């Protein structure tokens, strides 16, 4: 699986390269600034990009802006943001693309290598991987979203865990309920968010994006 990394800190960049290559990823390029990252993403069209938000030259939002622009030029390009901060505005702009294949993790909360690798693979496969803290910050900005108001507290809880990338079985274990109960909740969520039946996981991704976008 081909990966492009966008990270300006040399130690973290080298660490990511070593970690990913140790798990059979092929790091085709590691950029240390926004313009170089955009060029790498558009040129290589990787299976997934792991991108920091704040990169040179201004250390504001170059990394994420490069990722957003790359997704315009390469529709559906999978992007996993790895940031030190919860950048609410930037996260919402990335999530506004209903194509899925996005994630947002906080650097200081990624202590489990297996968890991180799983998140990279999940985003590459078209899913989502959201840090709970990012979800909490975004939730505070869309409490008035009418479709989401249709959900019961339990359904919102299930959807929050879906946004973290958990499977039905994992959600059941987390909430101490049965797989059948989770399936019932997810079907109710799809119905209330006006998501028609689908043969793939697209409804799950769209539900998560609706939840995070408000």
Secondary structure, 3 states (H helix, E strand, C coil): CEEEEECCCHHHHHHHHHHHHHCCCEEEEEECEHHHHHHHHHHHCCCEEEECCCCECCCCCHHHHHHHHHHHHCCCCCEEEEECCCCHHHHHHHHCCCCCCEEEEEHHHCCCHHHHHHHHHHHHCCCEEECHHHHHHHHCCCCCCHHHHCCCHHHHHHHHHHHCCCCHHHHHHHHCCCHHHHHHHHHHHHHHCCCCCCCCCHHHHHHHHHHHHC
